[in-house]
Amino acid sequence: MFINTVFSVFNNGLVIAVMLRNASLLQPMNVLILSLAVSDLMIALCGSLVATITNYQGSYFIGHAACVFQGFSVNYFGLVSLCTLTLLAFERYNVVCRPKAAFRLSMRRSLQGLLFVWVFCLFWAAAPLLGWSSYGPEGVQTSCSLAWEERSWSNYSYLILYTLLCFIAPVAIIIYCYFHVLKSLRKLNRSLELQGGRSRKSENDHAVTMVLAMITAFFVCWLPYTALSVVVVVDPELRIPPLIATLPMYFAKTSPVYNPIIYFFSNKQFRECALEVLSCGRHVPRGPSGVSSIPLSSLNRGSCLSSRSRSASTRSKVLPL
């Protein structure tokens, strides 16, 4: 948990610093990634850091109020991250598959989507505070989360709806959106080849790799968490060993490490900006990469990206992934 905390804070802190330092990066799609970095950073500070301290101590020694706060915080910011990933998939689907749709991605639309995500997740995180389920110590009793072991119809009803609306629905949306994104990119590549244009197989391979990484990381982080709730509902008499009951929450706490790598640092242009921040401006950005994993536009205002665009060709191909 200590290693997880260090990488989570560093990765997401760097994403936030780079985005805020380069105003031209604050485009509609990238605002979603900024929100993802903020929620992931809060998971690390409220969840992983506290778990590191309590694990070292050997017990949850900071009181019941702190336990409830940790459970609420990790649940809330974890749901925000999960739903933001779903919103990213949905918007990328609109950009690639429905470019001529009546509604187009804009800053206002992105902010409205984020407002819905944060309010929707607040409802599900606050419900246990109001008596629908509850928060309490989990597993080996060094961290707190939803009271999975509570055997009551109130808890079962919460877990069933929680699983359906906060995991199964997002998973279905993500898989549907990225499946059609990859399908559209392959169709575009075939069309270019038939017209005698340059094949974009490498770009398609990059897109496939990115999508597989996104879905794999998503399942690694959240599937154990959901499986535990399903098992508890299906077999109320089953007694889960403390260590097994602890692991799903710890897997969920690793998501802040993966998300910045997949959604931010896999983009060469953003890596250049990150190196510039880490070197306090001494790093000289190189020419643009052939592929961008996040759609960028208006990169001509006071940033490391604008300095690169002035010194190199702007013929690079920018994909929505």
C-alpha positions as CSV (number, residue, x, y, z in Angstrom):
1,M,0.0,0.0,0.0
2,F,2.9,2.3,0.6
3,I,4.3,1.7,-2.9
4,N,0.8,2.1,-4.3
5,T,0.4,5.4,-2.4
6,V,3.7,6.8,-3.7
7,F,3.0,6.0,-7.3
8,S,-0.6,7.1,-7.1
9,V,0.3,10.5,-5.7
10,F,3.2,11.1,-8.0
11,N,1.5,10.0,-11.2
12,N,-1.7,11.9,-10.6
13,G,0.0,14.9,-9.1
14,L,2.1,15.2,-12.2
15,V,-0.9,14.9,-14.5
16,I,-2.6,17.7,-12.7
17,A,0.5,19.9,-12.7
18,V,1.1,19.4,-16.4
19,M,-2.5,20.1,-17.3
20,L,-2.7,23.2,-15.3
21,R,0.7,24.5,-16.4
22,N,-0.3,24.1,-20.1
23,A,-3.5,26.0,-20.6
24,S,-3.8,24.8,-24.2
25,L,-4.2,21.2,-22.9
26,L,-7.5,22.1,-21.2
27,Q,-9.6,20.9,-24.1
28,P,-13.1,19.3,-23.6
29,M,-11.8,15.7,-23.7
30,N,-8.8,16.5,-21.6
31,V,-10.9,18.1,-18.8
32,L,-12.3,14.6,-18.3
33,I,-8.8,13.3,-17.8
34,L,-8.1,16.1,-15.3
35,S,-11.2,15.1,-13.4
36,L,-10.0,11.5,-13.4
37,A,-6.6,12.5,-12.0
38,V,-8.2,14.6,-9.2
39,S,-10.5,11.7,-8.1
40,D,-7.6,9.2,-8.3
41,L,-5.4,11.5,-6.2
42,M,-8.1,11.7,-3.6
43,I,-8.4,7.9,-3.6
44,A,-4.7,7.7,-2.9
45,L,-4.8,10.3,-0.1
46,C,-8.0,9.2,1.6
47,G,-7.6,5.5,1.0
48,S,-4.2,4.2,0.3
49,L,-2.3,6.6,2.6
50,V,-4.6,5.8,5.5
51,A,-4.4,2.1,4.8
52,T,-0.6,2.3,4.8
53,I,-0.5,3.9,8.2
54,T,-3.1,1.5,9.8
55,N,-1.4,-1.5,8.3
56,Y,1.8,-0.5,9.9
57,Q,0.1,0.0,13.2
58,G,-1.7,-3.3,12.8
59,S,-5.2,-2.1,13.6
60,Y,-7.6,0.8,12.7
61,F,-6.6,3.0,15.6
62,I,-7.9,6.4,14.5
63,G,-11.6,5.9,15.5
64,H,-15.0,5.1,14.0
65,A,-15.6,8.5,12.5
66,A,-12.4,8.3,10.6
67,C,-13.4,4.8,9.5
68,V,-16.7,6.0,8.1
69,F,-15.0,9.0,6.4
70,Q,-12.4,6.7,4.7
71,G,-15.1,4.3,3.6
72,F,-17.2,7.1,2.2
73,S,-14.2,8.8,0.5
74,V,-12.9,5.7,-1.2
75,N,-16.3,4.7,-2.3
76,Y,-17.2,8.2,-3.6
77,F,-13.9,9.0,-5.5
78,G,-13.7,5.4,-6.7
79,L,-17.1,5.7,-8.2
80,V,-16.2,9.0,-9.8
81,S,-13.1,7.5,-11.4
82,L,-15.1,4.5,-12.7
83,C,-17.9,6.7,-14.1
84,T,-15.4,9.2,-15.6
85,L,-13.8,6.3,-17.5
86,T,-17.3,5.4,-18.8
87,L,-17.8,9.0,-19.8
88,L,-14.5,9.1,-21.6
89,A,-15.5,6.0,-23.5
90,F,-18.9,7.5,-24.5
91,E,-17.4,10.7,-25.7
92,R,-14.7,9.0,-27.7
93,Y,-17.5,6.9,-29.3
94,N,-19.3,10.1,-30.2
95,V,-16.1,11.7,-31.7
96,V,-15.2,8.7,-33.8
97,C,-18.5,7.1,-34.7
98,R,-20.9,10.0,-34.7
99,P,-18.9,13.0,-35.8
100,K,-21.9,14.6,-37.5
101,A,-24.3,14.1,-34.6
102,A,-26.3,17.1,-33.5
103,F,-24.5,17.2,-30.2
104,R,-20.8,17.8,-30.4
105,L,-18.1,17.7,-27.7
106,S,-17.6,21.1,-26.2
107,M,-16.3,22.5,-22.9
108,R,-19.8,23.0,-21.7
109,R,-20.8,19.5,-22.6
110,S,-17.8,18.0,-20.8
111,L,-18.5,20.1,-17.7
112,Q,-22.2,19.0,-17.7
113,G,-21.1,15.4,-18.0
114,L,-18.7,15.7,-15.1
115,L,-21.3,17.5,-13.0
116,F,-23.7,14.5,-13.6
117,V,-21.0,12.0,-12.7
118,W,-20.0,13.7,-9.5
119,V,-23.6,14.1,-8.3
120,F,-24.6,10.6,-9.4
121,C,-21.7,9.1,-7.5
122,L,-22.4,11.3,-4.4
123,F,-25.9,9.8,-4.2
124,W,-24.5,6.2,-4.1
125,A,-21.6,7.1,-1.7
126,A,-23.9,9.1,0.7
127,A,-26.7,6.5,0.8
128,P,-24.9,4.3,3.4
129,L,-24.4,7.4,5.6
130,L,-28.2,7.8,5.6
131,G,-28.9,4.2,6.6
132,W,-29.1,2.4,3.2
133,S,-26.2,-0.1,3.9
134,S,-23.3,1.2,6.0
135,Y,-19.5,1.7,6.2
136,G,-17.3,-0.2,8.6
137,P,-14.0,-2.1,9.0
138,E,-13.3,-4.7,6.4
139,G,-11.3,-7.9,6.2
140,V,-8.2,-7.7,8.4
141,Q,-9.7,-4.6,10.1
142,T,-7.0,-2.1,9.0
143,S,-9.2,-0.3,6.4
144,C,-12.8,0.6,6.0
145,S,-15.3,0.3,3.1
146,L,-18.9,-0.7,2.5
147,A,-20.0,-3.2,5.2
148,W,-20.1,-6.2,2.8
149,E,-20.4,-8.7,5.7
150,E,-23.6,-7.1,7.0
151,R,-26.4,-9.6,6.5
152,S,-29.6,-7.5,6.1
153,W,-32.1,-6.8,3.3
154,S,-31.2,-3.1,3.4
155,N,-27.6,-4.0,2.6
156,Y,-28.6,-6.6,0.0
157,S,-30.8,-4.2,-1.9
158,Y,-28.1,-1.6,-1.9
159,L,-25.5,-4.1,-3.2
160,I,-27.7,-5.4,-5.9
161,L,-28.5,-1.9,-7.4
162,Y,-24.9,-0.8,-6.7
163,T,-23.6,-3.7,-8.8
164,L,-26.1,-3.2,-11.6
165,L,-25.8,0.6,-12.0
166,C,-22.2,1.2,-10.8
167,F,-20.4,-1.7,-12.4
168,I,-22.4,-3.8,-14.9
169,A,-23.9,-0.7,-16.7
170,P,-20.5,1.1,-17.0
171,V,-18.8,-2.1,-18.2
172,A,-21.5,-2.6,-20.8
173,I,-21.1,1.0,-22.0
174,I,-17.3,0.9,-22.1
175,I,-17.2,-2.4,-24.1
176,Y,-19.9,-1.2,-26.5
177,C,-18.3,2.2,-27.1
178,Y,-14.7,0.9,-27.6
179,F,-15.9,-2.0,-29.8
180,H,-17.5,0.4,-32.2
181,V,-14.5,2.8,-32.0
182,L,-12.2,0.0,-33.1
183,K,-14.7,-1.1,-35.8
184,S,-14.8,2.5,-37.2
185,L,-11.1,2.8,-37.2
186,R,-10.6,-0.5,-39.1
187,K,-13.3,0.6,-41.6
188,L,-11.5,3.9,-42.1
189,N,-8.2,2.1,-42.6
190,R,-9.7,-0.3,-45.2
191,S,-11.2,2.7,-47.0
192,L,-7.8,4.5,-47.2
193,E,-6.1,1.4,-48.5
194,L,-8.7,0.9,-51.3
195,Q,-8.2,4.5,-52.3
196,G,-4.5,4.0,-52.6
197,G,-3.6,5.9,-49.4
198,R,-1.1,5.0,-46.8
199,S,-2.2,2.2,-44.5
200,R,-2.7,3.3,-40.9
201,K,-2.2,-0.2,-39.5
202,S,0.2,1.0,-36.9
203,E,-2.3,3.6,-35.6
204,N,-5.0,0.9,-35.5
205,D,-2.7,-1.5,-33.6
206,H,-2.0,1.4,-31.1
207,A,-5.7,1.9,-30.7
208,V,-6.3,-1.8,-30.1
209,T,-3.5,-1.9,-27.5
210,M,-4.9,1.1,-25.7
211,V,-8.4,-0.3,-25.6
212,L,-7.3,-3.6,-24.3
213,A,-5.2,-1.9,-21.6
214,M,-8.1,0.2,-20.6
215,I,-10.5,-2.7,-20.3
216,T,-8.0,-5.0,-18.6
217,A,-7.0,-2.4,-16.0
218,F,-10.7,-1.7,-15.4
219,F,-11.5,-5.4,-14.7
220,V,-8.4,-5.9,-12.6
221,C,-9.3,-3.0,-10.3
222,W,-13.1,-3.4,-10.1
223,L,-14.1,-7.0,-10.8
224,P,-12.9,-8.4,-7.5
225,Y,-14.8,-5.5,-5.7
226,T,-18.0,-6.4,-7.5
227,A,-17.6,-10.1,-7.3
228,L,-17.5,-9.9,-3.5
229,S,-20.8,-8.1,-3.4
230,V,-22.4,-10.6,-5.7
231,V,-21.1,-13.5,-3.6
232,V,-22.4,-12.0,-0.4
233,V,-25.9,-11.5,-1.9
234,V,-26.1,-14.9,-3.6
235,D,-24.9,-16.9,-0.5
236,P,-25.7,-15.0,2.7
237,E,-24.4,-17.9,4.8
238,L,-20.9,-17.9,3.2
239,R,-18.2,-16.7,5.6
240,I,-15.3,-15.0,3.7
241,P,-11.8,-15.2,5.3
242,P,-10.6,-11.7,6.4
243,L,-7.7,-11.6,3.9
244,I,-9.9,-12.5,1.0
245,A,-12.4,-9.9,2.1
246,T,-9.6,-7.3,2.2
247,L,-8.1,-7.9,-1.2
248,P,-10.9,-6.5,-3.5
249,M,-10.7,-3.1,-1.9
250,Y,-7.0,-3.1,-2.2
251,F,-7.3,-4.0,-5.9
252,A,-9.6,-1.0,-6.4
253,K,-7.0,1.3,-4.7
254,T,-4.5,0.4,-7.4
255,S,-6.6,2.1,-10.1
256,P,-5.0,5.5,-9.5
257,V,-1.6,4.0,-10.5
258,Y,-2.8,2.6,-13.9
259,N,-5.1,5.3,-15.1
260,P,-2.5,8.1,-15.5
261,I,-0.2,5.7,-17.4
262,I,-2.9,4.5,-19.7
263,Y,-4.8,7.8,-20.3
264,F,-1.9,10.3,-20.1
265,F,1.6,9.1,-20.2
266,S,1.0,6.7,-23.1
267,N,0.7,9.9,-25.2
268,K,4.2,11.0,-26.4
269,Q,3.2,14.7,-26.6
270,F,2.0,14.7,-23.0
271,R,5.2,12.8,-21.9
272,E,7.2,15.7,-23.4
273,C,5.2,18.2,-21.3
274,A,5.7,16.0,-18.2
275,L,9.5,15.9,-18.8
276,E,9.5,19.7,-19.1
277,V,7.7,20.1,-15.8
278,L,10.0,17.6,-14.0
279,S,13.1,19.3,-15.4
280,C,11.8,22.7,-14.4
281,G,11.8,23.9,-18.0
282,R,15.2,22.6,-18.9
283,H,13.9,19.8,-21.1
284,V,13.6,20.8,-24.7
285,P,10.6,19.2,-26.3
286,R,11.2,17.1,-29.4
287,G,9.1,17.0,-32.6
288,P,5.5,15.7,-32.5
289,S,4.8,12.1,-32.4
290,G,2.9,10.4,-35.2
291,V,0.0,9.5,-33.1
292,S,-1.8,11.2,-30.2
293,S,-3.9,9.1,-27.8
294,I,-6.1,12.0,-26.9
295,P,-7.6,14.5,-29.4
296,L,-5.8,17.8,-29.1
297,S,-6.6,21.1,-30.8
298,S,-5.7,24.7,-30.5
299,L,-2.1,23.9,-29.4
300,N,-0.8,27.3,-30.2
301,R,-1.0,29.2,-27.0
302,G,2.0,29.4,-24.6
303,S,2.8,25.8,-23.8
304,C,5.5,23.2,-24.5
305,L,3.2,21.8,-27.2
306,S,2.9,25.2,-28.9
307,S,6.7,25.6,-28.9
308,R,7.0,22.2,-30.6
309,S,4.3,23.0,-33.2
310,R,6.2,26.1,-34.2
311,S,9.4,24.2,-34.7
312,A,8.2,21.2,-36.5
313,S,5.7,20.1,-39.1
314,T,2.1,19.9,-38.0
315,R,1.2,17.0,-40.3
316,S,1.0,14.5,-37.4
317,K,-2.2,12.4,-37.3
318,V,-4.3,12.9,-34.3
319,L,-6.6,10.0,-33.2
320,P,-9.3,10.2,-30.6
321,L,-7.5,7.5,-28.6
